[in-house]
Amino acid sequence: MSVPPAPAGGESSLSNLLSTLTTILHPSTFVFVTLASSTALPPLSQSQMVFRESEGFTVIVTRDYALRHGLEYSFPSKMITLNVHSSLEAVGFMAVIATRLATLKMGVNPVSGFYHDHLFVPEGREEEAIALLQELAREESLKTETQK
């Protein structure tokens, strides 16, 4: 018995995604941890993301969790949720955002969920990132209005 695919849903228009973009800044500091395949993973309730790679697992958890459990970590970051339901098939959305953040010489680690995209930006630079995203949304909104 086969299971039908989940409905695609979500916005795929780049212009609509950018012009309606709002953000949610999460208060926790997140970190990236790598664990060997033979190592027990943190519980899903404590994991923001788990991804299997050939070298082992990459896990995103809060810094507090990593410290409590003696886990070595990298890239202390803040998570910004892009509060627009983007399609998994949307073209160019993350590319535009990453390119704009690069103008600030800011690395970003994007993660796409089924409903939203999330950005992990360096801790201490989250307000810069949010301001840039707000400006990007304003620019696209004005461009959309002038084209009507």
N, CA, C and O atoms as CSV, one atom per row, in Angstrom:
chain,resi,resn,atom,element,x,y,z
A,1,MET,N,N,0.849,-1.182,0.000
A,1,MET,CA,C,0.000,0.000,0.000
A,1,MET,C,C,0.890,1.239,0.000
A,1,MET,O,O,1.769,1.381,0.850
A,2,SER,N,N,0.660,2.114,-0.939
A,2,SER,CA,C,1.482,3.318,-1.019
A,2,SER,C,C,0.786,4.484,-0.334
A,2,SER,O,O,-0.441,4.572,-0.289
A,3,VAL,N,N,1.598,5.356,0.186
A,3,VAL,CA,C,1.096,6.552,0.859
A,3,VAL,C,C,1.155,7.698,-0.140
A,3,VAL,O,O,2.185,7.905,-0.781
A,4,PRO,N,N,0.062,8.447,-0.283
A,4,PRO,CA,C,0.087,9.569,-1.234
A,4,PRO,C,C,1.018,10.665,-0.735
A,4,PRO,O,O,1.205,10.829,0.471
A,5,PRO,N,N,1.600,11.415,-1.665
A,5,PRO,CA,C,2.469,12.519,-1.243
A,5,PRO,C,C,1.662,13.608,-0.545
A,5,PRO,O,O,0.466,13.773,-0.784
A,6,ALA,N,N,2.348,14.344,0.323
A,6,ALA,CA,C,1.711,15.479,0.992
A,6,ALA,C,C,1.440,16.557,-0.032
A,6,ALA,O,O,2.197,16.699,-0.992
A,7,PRO,N,N,0.377,17.321,0.151
A,7,PRO,CA,C,0.120,18.416,-0.792
A,7,PRO,C,C,1.286,19.404,-0.766
A,7,PRO,O,O,1.833,19.715,0.292
A,8,ALA,N,N,1.649,19.886,-1.945
A,8,ALA,CA,C,2.811,20.774,-2.067
A,8,ALA,C,C,2.586,22.064,-1.297
A,8,ALA,O,O,3.346,22.372,-0.379
A,9,GLY,N,N,1.572,22.815,-1.647
A,9,GLY,CA,C,1.271,24.064,-0.946
A,9,GLY,C,C,2.419,25.045,-0.956
A,9,GLY,O,O,3.496,24.764,-1.483
A,10,GLY,N,N,2.179,26.187,-0.373
A,10,GLY,CA,C,3.217,27.197,-0.263
A,10,GLY,C,C,3.301,28.092,-1.476
A,10,GLY,O,O,2.854,27.740,-2.568
A,11,GLU,N,N,3.878,29.246,-1.263
A,11,GLU,CA,C,4.050,30.255,-2.309
A,11,GLU,C,C,5.289,29.946,-3.118
A,11,GLU,O,O,6.336,29.611,-2.564
A,12,SER,N,N,5.170,30.060,-4.445
A,12,SER,CA,C,6.334,29.826,-5.297
A,12,SER,C,C,6.773,31.076,-6.049
A,12,SER,O,O,7.861,31.091,-6.624
A,13,SER,N,N,5.957,32.121,-6.059
A,13,SER,CA,C,6.327,33.361,-6.744
A,13,SER,C,C,7.403,34.091,-5.941
A,13,SER,O,O,7.186,34.463,-4.788
A,14,LEU,N,N,8.553,34.290,-6.559
A,14,LEU,CA,C,9.653,34.972,-5.873
A,14,LEU,C,C,9.239,36.371,-5.433
A,14,LEU,O,O,9.550,36.792,-4.319
A,15,SER,N,N,8.545,37.082,-6.296
A,15,SER,CA,C,8.107,38.432,-5.966
A,15,SER,C,C,7.176,38.424,-4.752
A,15,SER,O,O,7.328,39.249,-3.851
A,16,ASN,N,N,6.220,37.504,-4.724
A,16,ASN,CA,C,5.302,37.412,-3.582
A,16,ASN,C,C,6.036,37.013,-2.305
A,16,ASN,O,O,5.768,37.556,-1.233
A,17,LEU,N,N,6.953,36.071,-2.422
A,17,LEU,CA,C,7.714,35.641,-1.243
A,17,LEU,C,C,8.485,36.807,-0.640
A,17,LEU,O,O,8.462,37.014,0.573
A,18,LEU,N,N,9.161,37.562,-1.486
A,18,LEU,CA,C,9.981,38.666,-0.996
A,18,LEU,C,C,9.149,39.832,-0.486
A,18,LEU,O,O,9.481,40.427,0.539
A,19,SER,N,N,8.074,40.163,-1.189
A,19,SER,CA,C,7.289,41.351,-0.810
A,19,SER,C,C,6.458,41.127,0.450
A,19,SER,O,O,6.073,42.094,1.107
A,20,THR,N,N,6.177,39.883,0.798
A,20,THR,CA,C,5.371,39.595,2.000
A,20,THR,C,C,6.221,39.049,3.143
A,20,THR,O,O,5.690,38.596,4.156
A,21,LEU,N,N,7.521,39.092,2.980
A,21,LEU,CA,C,8.442,38.517,3.952
A,21,LEU,C,C,8.400,39.249,5.286
A,21,LEU,O,O,8.557,40.468,5.351
A,22,THR,N,N,8.187,38.486,6.334
A,22,THR,CA,C,8.369,38.972,7.708
A,22,THR,C,C,9.234,37.935,8.421
A,22,THR,O,O,9.425,36.824,7.928
A,23,THR,N,N,9.742,38.308,9.568
A,23,THR,CA,C,10.670,37.416,10.261
A,23,THR,C,C,10.264,37.190,11.708
A,23,THR,O,O,9.550,37.989,12.313
A,24,ILE,N,N,10.739,36.085,12.232
A,24,ILE,CA,C,10.614,35.785,13.661
A,24,ILE,C,C,12.016,35.459,14.158
A,24,ILE,O,O,12.655,34.534,13.655
A,25,LEU,N,N,12.491,36.205,15.129
A,25,LEU,CA,C,13.790,35.950,15.743
A,25,LEU,C,C,13.575,35.087,16.984
A,25,LEU,O,O,12.815,35.452,17.881
A,26,HIS,N,N,14.237,33.964,17.025
A,26,HIS,CA,C,14.122,33.059,18.165
A,26,HIS,C,C,15.172,33.431,19.209
A,26,HIS,O,O,16.312,33.729,18.852
A,27,PRO,N,N,14.810,33.419,20.484
A,27,PRO,CA,C,15.712,33.934,21.518
A,27,PRO,C,C,16.925,33.043,21.826
A,27,PRO,O,O,17.961,33.550,22.257
A,28,SER,N,N,16.814,31.751,21.615
A,28,SER,CA,C,17.920,30.848,21.951
A,28,SER,C,C,19.099,31.031,21.007
A,28,SER,O,O,18.939,31.460,19.864
A,29,THR,N,N,20.274,30.701,21.499
A,29,THR,CA,C,21.447,30.614,20.649
A,29,THR,C,C,21.578,29.149,20.239
A,29,THR,O,O,21.554,28.250,21.080
A,30,PHE,N,N,21.716,28.925,18.935
A,30,PHE,CA,C,21.826,27.576,18.394
A,30,PHE,C,C,23.256,27.316,17.962
A,30,PHE,O,O,23.999,28.242,17.638
A,31,VAL,N,N,23.636,26.038,17.960
A,31,VAL,CA,C,24.969,25.628,17.549
A,31,VAL,C,C,24.873,24.382,16.676
A,31,VAL,O,O,23.889,23.644,16.712
A,32,PHE,N,N,25.919,24.176,15.898
A,32,PHE,CA,C,26.009,23.012,15.029
A,32,PHE,C,C,26.944,22.004,15.686
A,32,PHE,O,O,28.051,22.343,16.101
A,33,VAL,N,N,26.481,20.759,15.773
A,33,VAL,CA,C,27.226,19.681,16.404
A,33,VAL,C,C,27.349,18.556,15.389
A,33,VAL,O,O,26.405,18.284,14.646
A,34,THR,N,N,28.492,17.906,15.352
A,34,THR,CA,C,28.625,16.727,14.512
A,34,THR,C,C,28.819,15.520,15.418
A,34,THR,O,O,29.604,15.556,16.365
A,35,LEU,N,N,28.092,14.452,15.114
A,35,LEU,CA,C,28.131,13.234,15.920
A,35,LEU,C,C,28.389,12.034,15.023
A,35,LEU,O,O,27.868,11.959,13.910
A,36,ALA,N,N,29.181,11.111,15.503
A,36,ALA,CA,C,29.437,9.889,14.760
A,36,ALA,C,C,28.136,9.094,14.618
A,36,ALA,O,O,27.237,9.200,15.453
A,37,SER,N,N,28.052,8.314,13.571
A,37,SER,CA,C,26.843,7.508,13.324
A,37,SER,C,C,26.517,6.578,14.481
A,37,SER,O,O,25.355,6.227,14.684
A,38,SER,N,N,27.522,6.179,15.237
A,38,SER,CA,C,27.311,5.248,16.356
A,38,SER,C,C,26.901,5.955,17.650
A,38,SER,O,O,26.584,5.295,18.640
A,39,THR,N,N,26.906,7.288,17.649
A,39,THR,CA,C,26.580,8.069,18.844
A,39,THR,C,C,25.070,8.263,18.947
A,39,THR,O,O,24.383,8.461,17.945
A,40,ALA,N,N,24.571,8.201,20.178
A,40,ALA,CA,C,23.149,8.469,20.409
A,40,ALA,C,C,22.853,9.929,20.066
A,40,ALA,O,O,23.586,10.839,20.453
A,41,LEU,N,N,21.774,10.125,19.341
A,41,LEU,CA,C,21.375,11.482,18.953
A,41,LEU,C,C,20.586,12.147,20.073
A,41,LEU,O,O,19.942,11.465,20.871
A,42,PRO,N,N,20.633,13.474,20.135
A,42,PRO,CA,C,19.763,14.167,21.088
A,42,PRO,C,C,18.302,13.852,20.753
A,42,PRO,O,O,17.984,13.573,19.597
A,43,PRO,N,N,17.430,13.892,21.730
A,43,PRO,CA,C,16.011,13.655,21.444
A,43,PRO,C,C,15.492,14.675,20.420
A,43,PRO,O,O,15.953,15.817,20.382
A,44,LEU,N,N,14.545,14.256,19.605
A,44,LEU,CA,C,13.984,15.174,18.608
A,44,LEU,C,C,13.443,16.437,19.259
A,44,LEU,O,O,13.524,17.519,18.677
A,45,SER,N,N,12.896,16.310,20.452
A,45,SER,CA,C,12.347,17.494,21.138
A,45,SER,C,C,13.425,18.513,21.472
A,45,SER,O,O,13.105,19.672,21.738
A,46,GLN,N,N,14.694,18.116,21.468
A,46,GLN,CA,C,15.804,19.013,21.775
A,46,GLN,C,C,16.592,19.403,20.524
A,46,GLN,O,O,17.535,20.191,20.600
A,47,SER,N,N,16.206,18.851,19.380
A,47,SER,CA,C,16.943,19.075,18.134
A,47,SER,C,C,16.162,19.997,17.218
A,47,SER,O,O,14.974,19.791,16.974
A,48,GLN,N,N,16.836,21.007,16.716
A,48,GLN,CA,C,16.206,21.890,15.733
A,48,GLN,C,C,16.299,21.264,14.347
A,48,GLN,O,O,15.414,21.444,13.510
A,49,MET,N,N,17.388,20.524,14.113
A,49,MET,CA,C,17.568,19.829,12.841
A,49,MET,C,C,18.530,18.675,13.046
A,49,MET,O,O,19.484,18.771,13.818
A,50,VAL,N,N,18.265,17.575,12.341
A,50,VAL,CA,C,19.185,16.445,12.286
A,50,VAL,C,C,19.344,16.093,10.817
A,50,VAL,O,O,18.360,15.920,10.097
A,51,PHE,N,N,20.608,15.989,10.375
A,51,PHE,CA,C,20.868,15.660,8.973
A,51,PHE,C,C,21.986,14.625,8.916
A,51,PHE,O,O,23.062,14.816,9.484
A,52,ARG,N,N,21.707,13.516,8.213
A,52,ARG,CA,C,22.710,12.456,8.092
A,52,ARG,C,C,23.615,12.748,6.912
A,52,ARG,O,O,23.154,12.999,5.799
A,53,GLU,N,N,24.916,12.710,7.176
A,53,GLU,CA,C,25.925,12.875,6.134
A,53,GLU,C,C,26.815,11.631,6.165
A,53,GLU,O,O,26.737,10.837,7.102
A,54,SER,N,N,27.647,11.463,5.159
A,54,SER,CA,C,28.494,10.278,5.119
A,54,SER,C,C,29.447,10.221,6.313
A,54,SER,O,O,29.830,9.129,6.733
A,55,GLU,N,N,29.839,11.372,6.869
A,55,GLU,CA,C,30.763,11.415,8.004
A,55,GLU,C,C,30.080,11.201,9.349
A,55,GLU,O,O,30.756,10.946,10.346
A,56,GLY,N,N,28.782,11.296,9.395
A,56,GLY,CA,C,28.036,11.185,10.647
A,56,GLY,C,C,26.806,12.058,10.578
A,56,GLY,O,O,26.274,12.312,9.497
A,57,PHE,N,N,26.353,12.517,11.728
A,57,PHE,CA,C,25.156,13.356,11.794
A,57,PHE,C,C,25.540,14.796,12.124
A,57,PHE,O,O,26.390,15.045,12.979
A,58,THR,N,N,24.902,15.736,11.435
A,58,THR,CA,C,24.951,17.137,11.830
A,58,THR,C,C,23.663,17.414,12.578
A,58,THR,O,O,22.572,17.105,12.101
A,59,VAL,N,N,23.803,17.999,13.752
A,59,VAL,CA,C,22.647,18.285,14.594
A,59,VAL,C,C,22.712,19.755,14.990
A,59,VAL,O,O,23.773,20.263,15.350
A,60,ILE,N,N,21.575,20.428,14.921
A,60,ILE,CA,C,21.475,21.798,15.429
A,60,ILE,C,C,20.679,21.733,16.728
A,60,ILE,O,O,19.534,21.281,16.755
A,61,VAL,N,N,21.312,22.193,17.801
A,61,VAL,CA,C,20.693,22.226,19.128
A,61,VAL,C,C,20.992,23.585,19.752
A,61,VAL,O,O,21.784,24.360,19.218
A,62,THR,N,N,20.359,23.866,20.873
A,62,THR,CA,C,20.704,25.105,21.570
A,62,THR,C,C,22.091,24.967,22.183
A,62,THR,O,O,22.543,23.866,22.496
A,63,ARG,N,N,22.749,26.091,22.344
A,63,ARG,CA,C,24.063,26.072,22.992
A,63,ARG,C,C,23.930,25.529,24.411
A,63,ARG,O,O,24.799,24.793,24.878
A,64,ASP,N,N,22.849,25.886,25.097
A,64,ASP,CA,C,22.635,25.380,26.457
A,64,ASP,C,C,22.618,23.854,26.468
A,64,ASP,O,O,23.229,23.231,27.336
A,65,TYR,N,N,21.925,23.253,25.511
A,65,TYR,CA,C,21.866,21.790,25.439
A,65,TYR,C,C,23.267,21.217,25.204
A,65,TYR,O,O,23.667,20.264,25.872
A,66,ALA,N,N,24.009,21.795,24.260
A,66,ALA,CA,C,25.357,21.308,23.951
A,66,ALA,C,C,26.256,21.393,25.183
A,66,ALA,O,O,27.002,20.457,25.469
A,67,LEU,N,N,26.190,22.498,25.906
A,67,LEU,CA,C,27.017,22.663,27.101
A,67,LEU,C,C,26.620,21.668,28.190
A,67,LEU,O,O,27.485,21.066,28.825
A,68,ARG,N,N,25.315,21.494,28.409
A,68,ARG,CA,C,24.838,20.554,29.437
A,68,ARG,C,C,25.280,19.127,29.146
A,68,ARG,O,O,25.489,18.338,30.067
A,69,HIS,N,N,25.424,18.795,27.859
A,69,HIS,CA,C,25.747,17.417,27.479
A,69,HIS,C,C,27.190,17.250,27.002
A,69,HIS,O,O,27.544,16.207,26.453
A,70,GLY,N,N,28.022,18.268,27.208
A,70,GLY,CA,C,29.436,18.170,26.886
A,70,GLY,C,C,29.721,17.959,25.410
A,70,GLY,O,O,30.678,17.272,25.052
A,71,LEU,N,N,28.894,18.548,24.548
A,71,LEU,CA,C,29.070,18.389,23.101
A,71,LEU,C,C,29.914,19.527,22.540
A,71,LEU,O,O,29.662,20.696,22.834
A,72,GLU,N,N,30.911,19.187,21.737
A,72,GLU,CA,C,31.679,20.210,21.033
A,72,GLU,C,C,30.789,20.785,19.942
A,72,GLU,O,O,30.019,20.064,19.308
A,73,TYR,N,N,30.904,22.093,19.731
A,73,TYR,CA,C,30.014,22.720,18.758
A,73,TYR,C,C,30.735,23.792,17.966
A,73,TYR,O,O,31.836,24.227,18.304
A,74,SER,N,N,30.063,24.202,16.890
A,74,SER,CA,C,30.549,25.277,16.025
A,74,SER,C,C,29.401,26.228,15.723
A,74,SER,O,O,28.229,25.905,15.915
A,75,PHE,N,N,29.772,27.407,15.248
A,75,PHE,CA,C,28.864,28.419,14.710
A,75,PHE,C,C,27.713,28.792,15.651
A,75,PHE,O,O,26.555,28.508,15.342
A,76,PRO,N,N,28.009,29.419,16.789
A,76,PRO,CA,C,26.920,29.955,17.624
A,76,PRO,C,C,26.106,30.930,16.775
A,76,PRO,O,O,26.654,31.859,16.181
A,77,SER,N,N,24.818,30.710,16.726
A,77,SER,CA,C,23.987,31.481,15.805
A,77,SER,C,C,22.599,31.714,16.368
A,77,SER,O,O,22.156,31.057,17.310
A,78,LYS,N,N,21.941,32.664,15.759
A,78,LYS,CA,C,20.535,32.929,16.059
A,78,LYS,C,C,19.704,32.444,14.884
A,78,LYS,O,O,20.109,32.562,13.728
A,79,MET,N,N,18.552,31.905,15.193
A,79,MET,CA,C,17.658,31.412,14.151
A,79,MET,C,C,16.596,32.461,13.843
A,79,MET,O,O,15.895,32.952,14.727
A,80,ILE,N,N,16.504,32.782,12.565
A,80,ILE,CA,C,15.478,33.694,12.069
A,80,ILE,C,C,14.558,32.876,11.173
A,80,ILE,O,O,15.003,32.306,10.176
A,81,THR,N,N,13.284,32.818,11.522
A,81,THR,CA,C,12.305,32.143,10.678
A,81,THR,C,C,11.748,33.147,9.690
A,81,THR,O,O,11.323,34.239,10.068
A,82,LEU,N,N,11.756,32.771,8.429
A,82,LEU,CA,C,11.142,33.591,7.386
A,82,LEU,C,C,9.664,33.248,7.398
A,82,LEU,O,O,9.263,32.167,6.968
A,83,ASN,N,N,8.866,34.166,7.889
A,83,ASN,CA,C,7.464,33.901,8.196
A,83,ASN,C,C,6.576,34.037,6.959
A,83,ASN,O,O,5.652,34.850,6.918
A,84,VAL,N,N,6.881,33.225,5.967
A,84,VAL,CA,C,6.061,33.130,4.769
A,84,VAL,C,C,6.088,31.661,4.379
A,84,VAL,O,O,7.151,31.040,4.387
A,85,HIS,N,N,4.943,31.101,4.041
A,85,HIS,CA,C,4.879,29.675,3.680
A,85,HIS,C,C,5.386,29.518,2.254
A,85,HIS,O,O,4.644,29.681,1.285
A,86,SER,N,N,6.670,29.199,2.154
A,86,SER,CA,C,7.289,29.052,0.844
A,86,SER,C,C,7.163,27.616,0.360
A,86,SER,O,O,7.238,26.667,1.141
A,87,SER,N,N,6.973,27.481,-0.925
A,87,SER,CA,C,6.945,26.159,-1.548
A,87,SER,C,C,8.345,25.566,-1.515
A,87,SER,O,O,9.336,26.284,-1.647
A,88,LEU,N,N,8.420,24.266,-1.339
A,88,LEU,CA,C,9.715,23.593,-1.418
A,88,LEU,C,C,10.302,23.696,-2.821
A,88,LEU,O,O,11.498,23.483,-3.018
A,89,GLU,N,N,9.456,24.023,-3.789
A,89,GLU,CA,C,9.894,24.146,-5.183
A,89,GLU,C,C,10.118,25.595,-5.614
A,89,GLU,O,O,10.372,25.856,-6.790
A,90,ALA,N,N,10.026,26.532,-4.681
A,90,ALA,CA,C,10.251,27.947,-5.009
A,90,ALA,C,C,11.686,28.127,-5.513
A,90,ALA,O,O,12.630,27.561,-4.961
A,91,VAL,N,N,11.824,28.911,-6.552
A,91,VAL,CA,C,13.135,29.105,-7.185
A,91,VAL,C,C,13.698,30.486,-6.836
A,91,VAL,O,O,13.045,31.503,-7.073
A,92,GLY,N,N,14.893,30.518,-6.281
A,92,GLY,CA,C,15.618,31.761,-6.093
A,92,GLY,C,C,15.434,32.458,-4.762
A,92,GLY,O,O,16.169,33.400,-4.466
A,93,PHE,N,N,14.485,32.033,-3.949
A,93,PHE,CA,C,14.182,32.730,-2.698
A,93,PHE,C,C,15.403,32.764,-1.780
A,93,PHE,O,O,15.837,33.836,-1.358
A,94,MET,N,N,15.948,31.605,-1.475
A,94,MET,CA,C,17.103,31.566,-0.581
A,94,MET,C,C,18.338,32.173,-1.244
A,94,MET,O,O,19.187,32.747,-0.563
A,95,ALA,N,N,18.440,32.051,-2.555
A,95,ALA,CA,C,19.588,32.626,-3.266
A,95,ALA,C,C,19.601,34.148,-3.129
A,95,ALA,O,O,20.649,34.742,-2.876
A,96,VAL,N,N,18.442,34.773,-3.297
A,96,VAL,CA,C,18.356,36.233,-3.161
A,96,VAL,C,C,18.739,36.650,-1.741
A,96,VAL,O,O,19.497,37.600,-1.550
A,97,ILE,N,N,18.213,35.937,-0.754
A,97,ILE,CA,C,18.477,36.291,0.643
A,97,ILE,C,C,19.954,36.093,0.983
A,97,ILE,O,O,20.578,36.970,1.580
A,98,ALA,N,N,20.507,34.954,0.608
A,98,ALA,CA,C,21.922,34.683,0.909
A,98,ALA,C,C,22.833,35.684,0.210
A,98,ALA,O,O,23.838,36.113,0.777
A,99,THR,N,N,22.487,36.056,-1.017
A,99,THR,CA,C,23.294,37.031,-1.763
A,99,THR,C,C,23.267,38.391,-1.075
A,99,THR,O,O,24.293,39.063,-0.977
A,100,ARG,N,N,22.090,38.795,-0.600
A,100,ARG,CA,C,21.997,40.086,0.093
A,100,ARG,C,C,22.753,40.061,1.418
A,100,ARG,O,O,23.416,41.039,1.765
A,101,LEU,N,N,22.664,38.962,2.160
A,101,LEU,CA,C,23.406,38.862,3.414
A,101,LEU,C,C,24.910,38.868,3.155
A,101,LEU,O,O,25.685,39.349,3.982
A,102,ALA,N,N,25.312,38.339,2.023
A,102,ALA,CA,C,26.739,38.331,1.657
A,102,ALA,C,C,27.257,39.749,1.470
A,102,ALA,O,O,28.449,39.991,1.665
A,103,THR,N,N,26.394,40.699,1.095
A,103,THR,CA,C,26.847,42.088,0.952
A,103,THR,C,C,27.280,42.664,2.300
A,103,THR,O,O,28.029,43.640,2.355
A,104,LEU,N,N,26.803,42.053,3.388
A,104,LEU,CA,C,27.214,42.447,4.740
A,104,LEU,C,C,28.376,41.584,5.228
A,104,LEU,O,O,28.788,41.672,6.385
A,105,LYS,N,N,28.899,40.748,4.325
A,105,LYS,CA,C,29.959,39.791,4.685
A,105,LYS,C,C,29.499,38.892,5.829
A,105,LYS,O,O,30.241,38.617,6.772
A,106,MET,N,N,28.243,38.444,5.711
A,106,MET,CA,C,27.625,37.617,6.736
A,106,MET,C,C,27.362,36.224,6.183
A,106,MET,O,O,26.638,36.055,5.202
A,107,GLY,N,N,27.956,35.241,6.821
A,107,GLY,CA,C,27.642,33.860,6.478
A,107,GLY,C,C,26.262,33.507,6.998
A,107,GLY,O,O,25.827,34.019,8.030
A,108,VAL,N,N,25.585,32.643,6.291
A,108,VAL,CA,C,24.260,32.206,6.709
A,108,VAL,C,C,24.123,30.731,6.386
A,108,VAL,O,O,24.579,30.263,5.343
A,109,ASN,N,N,23.500,30.016,7.281
A,109,ASN,CA,C,23.202,28.606,7.057
A,109,ASN,C,C,21.687,28.464,7.005
A,109,ASN,O,O,21.023,28.450,8.042
A,110,PRO,N,N,21.136,28.358,5.781
A,110,PRO,CA,C,19.689,28.233,5.645
A,110,PRO,C,C,19.243,26.782,5.798
A,110,PRO,O,O,19.948,25.854,5.403
A,111,VAL,N,N,18.076,26.609,6.369
A,111,VAL,CA,C,17.439,25.298,6.490
A,111,VAL,C,C,15.997,25.473,6.033
A,111,VAL,O,O,15.293,26.368,6.500
A,112,SER,N,N,15.567,24.616,5.122
A,112,SER,CA,C,14.190,24.672,4.648
A,112,SER,C,C,13.366,23.599,5.332
A,112,SER,O,O,13.710,22.417,5.308
A,113,GLY,N,N,12.270,24.030,5.942
A,113,GLY,CA,C,11.292,23.106,6.477
A,113,GLY,C,C,10.138,23.009,5.498
A,113,GLY,O,O,10.146,23.671,4.460
A,114,PHE,N,N,9.151,22.193,5.816
A,114,PHE,CA,C,8.011,22.030,4.926
A,114,PHE,C,C,7.250,23.346,4.761
A,114,PHE,O,O,6.795,23.661,3.661
A,115,TYR,N,N,7.108,24.117,5.844
A,115,TYR,CA,C,6.311,25.351,5.798
A,115,TYR,C,C,7.141,26.622,5.673
A,115,TYR,O,O,6.719,27.582,5.029
A,116,HIS,N,N,8.309,26.629,6.281
A,116,HIS,CA,C,9.090,27.862,6.338
A,116,HIS,C,C,10.566,27.587,6.097
A,116,HIS,O,O,11.041,26.460,6.237
A,117,ASP,N,N,11.272,28.640,5.735
A,117,ASP,CA,C,12.726,28.605,5.667
A,117,ASP,C,C,13.253,29.293,6.922
A,117,ASP,O,O,12.624,30.199,7.468
A,118,HIS,N,N,14.407,28.845,7.357
A,118,HIS,CA,C,15.010,29.363,8.581
A,118,HIS,C,C,16.461,29.706,8.282
A,118,HIS,O,O,17.144,28.988,7.552
A,119,LEU,N,N,16.914,30.795,8.846
A,119,LEU,CA,C,18.294,31.236,8.658
A,119,LEU,C,C,19.022,31.165,9.989
A,119,LEU,O,O,18.522,31.642,11.008
A,120,PHE,N,N,20.191,30.574,9.972
A,120,PHE,CA,C,21.066,30.600,11.136
A,120,PHE,C,C,22.169,31.589,10.811
A,120,PHE,O,O,22.999,31.348,9.935
A,121,VAL,N,N,22.169,32.705,11.529
A,121,VAL,CA,C,23.121,33.788,11.282
A,121,VAL,C,C,24.022,33.929,12.504
A,121,VAL,O,O,23.627,33.563,13.611
A,122,PRO,N,N,25.227,34.455,12.312
A,122,PRO,CA,C,26.156,34.551,13.439
A,122,PRO,C,C,25.548,35.299,14.623
A,122,PRO,O,O,24.924,36.348,14.465
A,123,GLU,N,N,25.744,34.737,15.800
A,123,GLU,CA,C,25.276,35.380,17.023
A,123,GLU,C,C,25.868,36.787,17.104
A,123,GLU,O,O,27.063,36.984,16.881
A,124,GLY,N,N,25.024,37.748,17.422
A,124,GLY,CA,C,25.457,39.139,17.503
A,124,GLY,C,C,25.190,39.922,16.229
A,124,GLY,O,O,25.315,41.147,16.221
A,125,ARG,N,N,24.822,39.231,15.146
A,125,ARG,CA,C,24.564,39.922,13.879
A,125,ARG,C,C,23.107,39.755,13.442
A,125,ARG,O,O,22.740,40.131,12.329
A,126,GLU,N,N,22.295,39.200,14.309
A,126,GLU,CA,C,20.903,38.924,13.950
A,126,GLU,C,C,20.100,40.187,13.645
A,126,GLU,O,O,19.252,40.173,12.752
A,127,GLU,N,N,20.351,41.280,14.369
A,127,GLU,CA,C,19.604,42.515,14.108
A,127,GLU,C,C,19.960,43.091,12.741
A,127,GLU,O,O,19.095,43.615,12.039
A,128,GLU,N,N,21.233,42.993,12.364
A,128,GLU,CA,C,21.666,43.409,11.026
A,128,GLU,C,C,20.930,42.605,9.957
A,128,GLU,O,O,20.443,43.154,8.968
A,129,ALA,N,N,20.860,41.304,10.175
A,129,ALA,CA,C,20.195,40.424,9.206
A,129,ALA,C,C,18.716,40.774,9.096
A,129,ALA,O,O,18.179,40.845,7.990
A,130,ILE,N,N,18.059,40.990,10.215
A,130,ILE,CA,C,16.631,41.314,10.193
A,130,ILE,C,C,16.401,42.647,9.493
A,130,ILE,O,O,15.472,42.770,8.695
A,131,ALA,N,N,17.226,43.640,9.779
A,131,ALA,CA,C,17.080,44.943,9.115
A,131,ALA,C,C,17.231,44.786,7.603
A,131,ALA,O,O,16.471,45.380,6.839
A,132,LEU,N,N,18.194,44.002,7.176
A,132,LEU,CA,C,18.396,43.779,5.747
A,132,LEU,C,C,17.186,43.068,5.130
A,132,LEU,O,O,16.755,43.417,4.031
A,133,LEU,N,N,16.645,42.083,5.828
A,133,LEU,CA,C,15.476,41.359,5.313
A,133,LEU,C,C,14.249,42.271,5.225
A,133,LEU,O,O,13.467,42.179,4.279
A,134,GLN,N,N,14.090,43.140,6.205
A,134,GLN,CA,C,12.983,44.103,6.169
A,134,GLN,C,C,13.139,45.045,4.984
A,134,GLN,O,O,12.162,45.355,4.302
A,135,GLU,N,N,14.365,45.504,4.737
A,135,GLU,CA,C,14.631,46.389,3.599
A,135,GLU,C,C,14.366,45.662,2.285
A,135,GLU,O,O,13.792,46.241,1.362
A,136,LEU,N,N,14.769,44.426,2.194
A,136,LEU,CA,C,14.525,43.619,1.000
A,136,LEU,C,C,13.022,43.496,0.735
A,136,LEU,O,O,12.577,43.635,-0.404
A,137,ALA,N,N,12.249,43.238,1.781
A,137,ALA,CA,C,10.790,43.131,1.628
A,137,ALA,C,C,10.187,44.469,1.189
A,137,ALA,O,O,9.301,44.492,0.334
A,138,ARG,N,N,10.656,45.586,1.766
A,138,ARG,CA,C,10.158,46.907,1.374
A,138,ARG,C,C,10.466,47.190,-0.097
A,138,ARG,O,O,9.606,47.663,-0.839
A,139,GLU,N,N,11.700,46.896,-0.509
A,139,GLU,CA,C,12.089,47.123,-1.906
A,139,GLU,C,C,11.204,46.330,-2.861
A,139,GLU,O,O,10.722,46.866,-3.859
A,140,GLU,N,N,10.997,45.076,-2.558
A,140,GLU,CA,C,10.193,44.228,-3.431
A,140,GLU,C,C,8.737,44.663,-3.429
A,140,GLU,O,O,8.070,44.613,-4.462
A,141,SER,N,N,8.241,45.090,-2.274
A,141,SER,CA,C,6.867,45.569,-2.166
A,141,SER,C,C,6.672,46.834,-3.006
A,141,SER,O,O,5.662,46.966,-3.697
A,142,LEU,N,N,7.636,47.769,-2.951
A,142,LEU,CA,C,7.558,48.983,-3.774
A,142,LEU,C,C,7.640,48.658,-5.255
A,142,LEU,O,O,6.924,49.247,-6.065
A,143,LYS,N,N,8.504,47.729,-5.608
A,143,LYS,CA,C,8.639,47.331,-7.011
A,143,LYS,C,C,7.333,46.710,-7.509
A,143,LYS,O,O,6.906,46.964,-8.636
A,144,THR,N,N,6.709,45.900,-6.665
A,144,THR,CA,C,5.445,45.262,-7.024
A,144,THR,C,C,4.349,46.312,-7.206
A,144,THR,O,O,3.548,46.228,-8.137
A,145,GLU,N,N,4.320,47.304,-6.309
A,145,GLU,CA,C,3.306,48.369,-6.384
A,145,GLU,C,C,3.482,49.204,-7.645
A,145,GLU,O,O,2.490,49.566,-8.277
A,146,THR,N,N,4.698,49.515,-8.022
A,146,THR,CA,C,4.919,50.344,-9.205
A,146,THR,C,C,4.613,49.592,-10.497
A,146,THR,O,O,4.378,50.209,-11.537
A,147,GLN,N,N,4.615,48.266,-10.434
A,147,GLN,CA,C,4.314,47.460,-11.625
A,147,GLN,C,C,2.823,47.264,-11.832
A,147,GLN,O,O,2.406,46.772,-12.881
A,148,LYS,N,N,2.008,47.642,-10.844
A,148,LYS,CA,C,0.549,47.477,-10.962
A,148,LYS,C,C,-0.058,48.564,-11.800
A,148,LYS,O,O,-1.272,48.582,-12.004
